[in-house]
Amino acid sequence: MAAASVLVRRPSQQVSGLLRRRFHQTAPAALQVTVRDAINQGMDEELERDEKVFLLGEEVAQYDGAYKVSRGLWKKYGDKRIIDTPISEMGFTGIAVGAAMAGLRPICEFMTFNFSMQAIDQVINSAAKTYYMSGGLQCVPIVFRGPNGASAGVAAQHSQCFAAWYGHCPGLKVVSPWNSEDAKGLIKSAIRDNNPVVMLENELMYGVPFELPEAAQSKDFLIPIGKAKIEKQGTHVTVVSHSRPVGHCLEAATVLSKEGIECEVINMRTIRPMDIETIEASVMKTNHLVTVEGGWPQFGVGAEICARIMEGPAFNYLDAPAVRVTGADVPMPYAKILEDNSVPQVKDIIFAIKKTLNI
């Protein structure tokens, strides 16, 4: 009763202040967005921003995309800007490249990058080389995008990683997102770029939700092409990866941190142009290097990183040879147990890190 009478006698401002102190505001829940929806948002925002942008590919319109990445875009923008094509990669890729040369900004979707082999002449000889061969007079602002790398249970002809293939070719920019932030920021930057950009997505990541930072929710959010991101700081070993294996590297780093091993995990984001400066700076700090990729070992992304480190200033800082973790040097098997042993697993990354640290 005494406490109640005190409250009654106090001025209203003091009472309201007292009541406010009894409650604690919690931060709003972080927005969870799947990689699929992040790409969809990025394309939607760019289609809305620039009427020259359009999307074409197999089943991208009325069916909402084979993986539902273009869900809702056809209903919003109509037949002229979301275009279903025949099953002819060489044909519709040629149409897209020609449209880019004529001043439009096409997004050319391959149902899977394995099918881009049908259109390799258009991508390499038409899109990638025209700016150089025209003396800088004719740019080709086009995005080639779709799922890349190993999926699940689709065997050899649908399970290849094309990062090294396209990363080999001057005239192309090649990006490879891991999470939702990467996916949205990179697709928007790719669409706005005046060069042909290959965006290598991953089918197994489409349905995975990630927290989307507040900055990434803005329509002005872009991730610069050619810049890597340090996902986890560390002091003992540099672990460099792209696409889905970045998540495996972070899992391995979590396990190893319990054993006192601190890994610095770098998400490449861009294959070409490669951000070798970020990797070099990390290697100079940790003195050890492990690369992780889902592609084949020969002439791969990891091989290029190791060569660049050897040729640059970071080589003298290495305390042990660099180690590569890659997919097996075989066509992808269909049987699940063989498939699991053909792509890098967390245990393989942990083994490689302990090997380079001589533990």
C-alpha positions as CSV (number, residue, x, y, z in Angstrom):
1,M,0.0,0.0,0.0
2,A,2.8,2.4,0.9
3,A,4.4,1.8,-2.6
4,A,1.1,2.5,-4.2
5,S,0.6,5.7,-2.3
6,V,4.0,6.9,-3.4
7,L,3.2,6.3,-7.0
8,V,-0.1,8.2,-6.7
9,R,1.7,11.2,-5.2
10,R,4.4,11.3,-7.8
11,P,4.0,13.5,-10.9
12,S,2.8,11.6,-14.0
13,Q,6.1,12.0,-15.8
14,Q,7.9,10.2,-13.0
15,V,5.3,7.4,-13.0
16,S,5.6,6.9,-16.8
17,G,9.4,6.9,-16.5
18,L,9.3,4.3,-13.8
19,L,7.0,2.1,-15.9
20,R,9.3,2.4,-19.0
21,R,12.2,1.1,-16.9
22,R,10.2,-2.0,-16.1
23,F,10.1,-3.1,-19.8
24,H,13.0,-4.1,-22.0
25,Q,12.8,-3.6,-25.8
26,T,14.2,-6.4,-27.8
27,A,15.8,-6.0,-31.2
28,P,13.5,-6.8,-34.1
29,A,13.9,-10.3,-35.5
30,A,16.4,-10.4,-38.3
31,L,14.8,-10.9,-41.8
32,Q,15.4,-14.4,-43.0
33,V,15.6,-14.7,-46.8
34,T,16.4,-17.7,-48.9
35,V,19.0,-17.5,-51.7
36,R,16.2,-18.1,-54.2
37,D,14.2,-15.1,-52.9
38,A,17.3,-12.9,-52.7
39,I,18.0,-13.4,-56.4
40,N,14.3,-12.8,-57.2
41,Q,14.4,-9.6,-55.2
42,G,17.5,-8.4,-56.9
43,M,16.1,-9.1,-60.4
44,D,12.8,-7.5,-59.5
45,E,14.4,-4.3,-58.3
46,E,16.6,-4.0,-61.4
47,L,13.7,-4.8,-63.8
48,E,11.7,-2.0,-62.0
49,R,14.7,0.4,-62.1
50,D,15.6,0.0,-65.7
51,E,13.2,-0.8,-68.5
52,K,16.1,-2.1,-70.7
53,V,16.5,-5.1,-68.4
54,F,14.6,-8.3,-69.3
55,L,14.8,-12.0,-68.5
56,L,14.7,-14.9,-70.9
57,G,15.2,-18.6,-70.6
58,E,13.4,-21.9,-70.4
59,E,10.3,-21.9,-68.2
60,V,11.2,-18.5,-66.6
61,A,7.8,-16.9,-67.3
62,Q,4.5,-18.8,-66.9
63,Y,6.1,-21.6,-64.8
64,D,8.0,-19.1,-62.6
65,G,11.3,-20.8,-63.4
66,A,12.5,-24.4,-63.0
67,Y,13.7,-23.5,-59.5
68,K,11.1,-20.8,-58.9
69,V,13.8,-18.1,-58.9
70,S,11.7,-15.9,-61.2
71,R,8.5,-16.5,-59.3
72,G,6.0,-13.6,-59.8
73,L,8.0,-11.7,-62.3
74,W,6.0,-12.7,-65.4
75,K,2.8,-11.6,-63.8
76,K,4.3,-8.3,-62.8
77,Y,6.2,-7.4,-66.0
78,G,4.5,-9.4,-68.8
79,D,5.6,-11.3,-71.9
80,K,7.8,-8.6,-73.3
81,R,10.2,-8.6,-70.4
82,I,9.9,-12.1,-69.0
83,I,10.3,-14.4,-72.0
84,D,9.9,-18.1,-72.2
85,T,12.2,-19.6,-74.9
86,P,12.3,-22.9,-76.8
87,I,14.7,-25.6,-75.6
88,S,17.6,-24.2,-77.6
89,E,20.4,-22.7,-75.6
90,M,22.4,-21.7,-78.7
91,G,19.4,-19.9,-80.1
92,F,18.2,-17.9,-77.1
93,T,21.7,-17.1,-75.9
94,G,22.4,-15.7,-79.3
95,I,19.2,-13.6,-79.1
96,A,20.3,-12.3,-75.7
97,V,23.8,-11.4,-76.8
98,G,22.4,-9.6,-79.9
99,A,19.9,-7.7,-77.7
100,A,22.8,-6.6,-75.4
101,M,24.8,-5.4,-78.4
102,A,21.7,-3.4,-79.4
103,G,21.5,-1.6,-76.1
104,L,19.3,-3.8,-73.9
105,R,20.4,-5.5,-70.7
106,P,19.3,-9.1,-70.9
107,I,19.5,-11.7,-68.1
108,C,20.0,-15.0,-69.8
109,E,19.0,-18.0,-67.5
110,F,20.4,-21.4,-68.1
111,M,18.3,-24.1,-66.4
112,T,21.7,-25.4,-65.4
113,F,25.1,-24.3,-66.5
114,N,25.7,-27.8,-67.8
115,F,23.4,-26.7,-70.7
116,S,25.5,-23.6,-71.3
117,M,27.9,-25.9,-73.2
118,Q,25.3,-25.8,-76.0
119,A,25.8,-22.0,-76.2
120,I,29.5,-21.8,-75.4
121,D,30.3,-20.1,-78.8
122,Q,27.8,-17.3,-78.0
123,V,29.2,-16.8,-74.5
124,I,32.9,-16.9,-75.3
125,N,33.2,-15.8,-78.9
126,S,30.3,-13.4,-79.2
127,A,29.8,-11.9,-75.7
128,A,33.3,-12.1,-74.1
129,K,35.4,-10.9,-77.0
130,T,33.3,-8.2,-78.7
131,Y,34.3,-5.3,-76.5
132,Y,38.0,-6.0,-77.2
133,M,37.6,-6.7,-80.9
134,S,35.6,-3.5,-81.4
135,G,38.3,-1.4,-79.8
136,G,36.1,-0.6,-76.9
137,L,33.2,0.7,-79.0
138,Q,30.7,-2.1,-78.5
139,C,30.0,-3.3,-75.0
140,V,27.8,-6.3,-74.2
141,P,25.9,-5.8,-70.9
142,I,24.5,-9.3,-70.3
143,V,24.2,-11.6,-67.4
144,F,24.4,-15.4,-67.8
145,R,23.0,-17.0,-64.7
146,G,21.7,-20.3,-63.3
147,P,22.6,-23.2,-61.0
148,N,26.2,-24.5,-61.2
149,G,28.2,-27.3,-59.7
150,A,27.1,-30.5,-58.0
151,S,23.5,-31.0,-57.1
152,A,22.1,-34.2,-55.6
153,G,21.5,-37.5,-57.5
154,V,21.7,-36.0,-61.0
155,A,24.9,-37.8,-62.1
156,A,27.8,-36.7,-64.4
157,Q,26.1,-34.6,-67.0
158,H,24.4,-32.3,-64.5
159,S,27.0,-32.0,-61.8
160,Q,29.9,-29.9,-63.1
161,C,31.4,-26.7,-61.7
162,F,32.1,-24.2,-64.4
163,A,34.0,-21.6,-62.3
164,A,37.3,-22.6,-63.8
165,W,35.9,-22.9,-67.3
166,Y,34.5,-19.3,-67.4
167,G,37.1,-17.9,-65.1
168,H,39.7,-18.8,-67.7
169,C,38.3,-16.5,-70.3
170,P,39.3,-12.8,-70.6
171,G,36.3,-10.5,-71.3
172,L,34.0,-12.2,-68.8
173,K,33.4,-11.4,-65.2
174,V,32.5,-14.4,-63.1
175,V,30.7,-14.3,-59.7
176,S,29.8,-17.1,-57.4
177,P,27.5,-16.2,-54.4
178,W,27.2,-18.3,-51.2
179,N,24.5,-16.7,-49.1
180,S,21.5,-14.4,-49.6
181,E,23.4,-11.2,-49.2
182,D,25.9,-12.3,-51.8
183,A,23.2,-13.4,-54.2
184,K,21.2,-10.1,-54.1
185,G,24.2,-7.8,-54.1
186,L,26.0,-9.7,-56.9
187,I,23.0,-10.1,-59.3
188,K,22.2,-6.4,-59.0
189,S,25.9,-5.4,-59.7
190,A,26.0,-7.9,-62.6
191,I,22.9,-6.4,-64.2
192,R,24.3,-2.9,-64.0
193,D,27.7,-3.9,-65.3
194,N,28.5,-3.0,-68.9
195,N,30.5,-6.3,-69.4
196,P,29.2,-9.8,-69.8
197,V,28.9,-11.4,-66.3
198,V,28.5,-15.1,-65.5
199,M,26.7,-15.7,-62.2
200,L,27.2,-19.2,-60.9
201,E,24.5,-20.1,-58.4
202,N,24.0,-23.4,-56.6
203,E,20.8,-25.5,-56.7
204,L,21.3,-26.9,-53.2
205,M,21.6,-23.3,-51.8
206,Y,18.4,-22.0,-53.3
207,G,16.1,-23.0,-50.4
208,V,18.6,-22.2,-47.6
209,P,17.5,-19.1,-45.5
210,F,20.1,-16.6,-44.3
211,E,19.8,-13.4,-42.3
212,L,19.7,-10.5,-44.7
213,P,21.3,-7.4,-43.1
214,E,19.3,-4.2,-43.1
215,A,21.7,-2.6,-45.6
216,A,21.1,-5.5,-48.0
217,Q,17.4,-4.9,-47.9
218,S,17.8,-1.5,-49.6
219,K,17.1,-1.2,-53.3
220,D,20.5,0.6,-53.6
221,F,22.4,-2.3,-52.1
222,L,25.3,-3.6,-54.4
223,I,28.3,-5.9,-53.8
224,P,31.3,-4.8,-55.9
225,I,32.4,-7.3,-58.4
226,G,36.0,-8.3,-57.7
227,K,35.9,-8.0,-53.9
228,A,36.1,-11.0,-51.5
229,K,34.7,-11.1,-48.0
230,I,36.3,-12.4,-44.8
231,E,33.5,-14.4,-43.3
232,K,35.4,-15.3,-40.1
233,Q,38.6,-13.8,-38.7
234,G,41.4,-16.2,-37.7
235,T,45.2,-16.3,-37.1
236,H,46.3,-19.9,-37.8
237,V,45.3,-20.7,-41.4
238,T,43.6,-19.0,-44.3
239,V,40.7,-21.0,-45.9
240,V,39.5,-19.7,-49.3
241,S,36.4,-20.9,-51.0
242,H,33.4,-19.9,-53.0
243,S,29.7,-20.9,-53.4
244,R,28.3,-23.8,-51.2
245,P,31.7,-25.0,-49.8
246,V,32.0,-21.6,-47.9
247,G,29.4,-23.0,-45.5
248,H,31.4,-26.2,-45.1
249,C,34.5,-24.2,-44.4
250,L,32.7,-22.2,-41.6
251,E,31.5,-25.5,-40.1
252,A,35.0,-26.9,-40.1
253,A,36.3,-23.7,-38.6
254,T,33.7,-24.0,-35.8
255,V,34.8,-27.6,-35.0
256,L,38.5,-26.6,-35.1
257,S,38.1,-23.5,-32.9
258,K,37.2,-25.9,-30.0
259,E,40.6,-27.4,-30.5
260,G,42.3,-24.0,-30.4
261,I,42.7,-23.6,-34.2
262,E,41.4,-20.3,-35.5
263,C,40.7,-20.3,-39.2
264,E,40.3,-17.2,-41.3
265,V,37.5,-18.1,-43.8
266,I,37.4,-16.0,-47.1
267,N,34.3,-16.1,-49.3
268,M,35.7,-15.2,-52.7
269,R,32.4,-14.0,-54.1
270,T,34.1,-13.2,-57.5
271,I,36.1,-15.7,-59.5
272,R,37.2,-13.3,-62.2
273,P,38.6,-10.7,-61.5
274,M,40.0,-12.5,-58.4
275,D,40.6,-10.5,-55.3
276,I,44.1,-11.9,-54.7
277,E,45.0,-8.9,-52.5
278,T,42.6,-10.0,-49.7
279,I,43.9,-13.6,-49.9
280,E,47.6,-12.4,-49.9
281,A,47.0,-10.2,-46.8
282,S,45.4,-13.1,-45.0
283,V,48.2,-15.5,-45.8
284,M,50.8,-13.0,-44.6
285,K,48.9,-13.0,-41.3
286,T,48.2,-16.8,-40.9
287,N,51.2,-18.2,-42.8
288,H,49.1,-21.1,-44.1
289,L,46.7,-21.6,-46.9
290,V,43.9,-24.1,-47.8
291,T,41.6,-23.7,-50.8
292,V,38.3,-25.5,-51.1
293,E,36.1,-25.9,-54.2
294,G,33.6,-28.3,-55.6
295,G,35.2,-28.4,-59.1
296,W,37.8,-30.8,-60.4
297,P,41.4,-30.3,-59.3
298,Q,43.3,-29.9,-62.6
299,F,43.5,-26.2,-63.7
300,G,40.9,-25.3,-61.0
301,V,40.2,-22.2,-59.0
302,G,42.4,-23.5,-56.1
303,A,45.2,-24.2,-58.5
304,E,45.1,-20.6,-59.7
305,I,45.0,-19.2,-56.2
306,C,48.1,-21.3,-55.3
307,A,49.9,-20.2,-58.4
308,R,49.2,-16.5,-57.7
309,I,50.3,-16.9,-54.1
310,M,53.5,-18.5,-55.2
311,E,54.2,-15.7,-57.7
312,G,53.4,-12.9,-55.3
313,P,54.7,-11.4,-52.1
314,A,52.8,-13.8,-49.8
315,F,54.8,-16.8,-50.8
316,N,57.7,-16.0,-48.5
317,Y,55.2,-15.9,-45.6
318,L,54.1,-19.5,-46.0
319,D,55.3,-21.9,-43.3
320,A,54.0,-24.9,-45.1
321,P,52.9,-25.8,-48.7
322,A,49.4,-24.7,-49.6
323,V,46.8,-27.5,-49.7
324,R,43.8,-27.9,-52.1
325,V,40.5,-29.5,-51.3
326,T,38.5,-30.2,-54.5
327,G,36.0,-32.5,-56.0
328,A,37.2,-35.9,-57.1
329,D,38.9,-36.1,-60.5
330,V,36.1,-38.2,-62.0
331,P,32.7,-37.7,-63.7
332,M,30.2,-37.4,-60.9
333,P,28.8,-40.9,-59.9
334,Y,25.1,-41.4,-59.5
335,A,25.2,-43.6,-56.4
336,K,24.8,-41.5,-53.3
337,I,27.7,-42.9,-51.3
338,L,30.0,-42.4,-54.3
339,E,28.6,-38.9,-54.9
340,D,29.3,-38.0,-51.3
341,N,32.9,-39.1,-51.7
342,S,33.3,-37.1,-54.9
343,V,32.5,-33.6,-53.4
344,P,34.4,-31.9,-50.4
345,Q,32.9,-32.7,-47.0
346,V,33.6,-30.9,-43.7
347,K,35.8,-33.8,-42.6
348,D,38.0,-33.4,-45.7
349,I,38.5,-29.7,-44.9
350,I,39.4,-30.4,-41.3
351,F,41.9,-33.1,-42.5
352,A,43.5,-30.6,-45.0
353,I,43.8,-27.9,-42.4
354,K,45.4,-30.2,-39.9
355,K,47.7,-31.4,-42.6
356,T,49.0,-28.0,-43.5
357,L,49.4,-27.1,-39.8
358,N,51.2,-30.4,-39.3
359,I,48.9,-31.5,-36.5
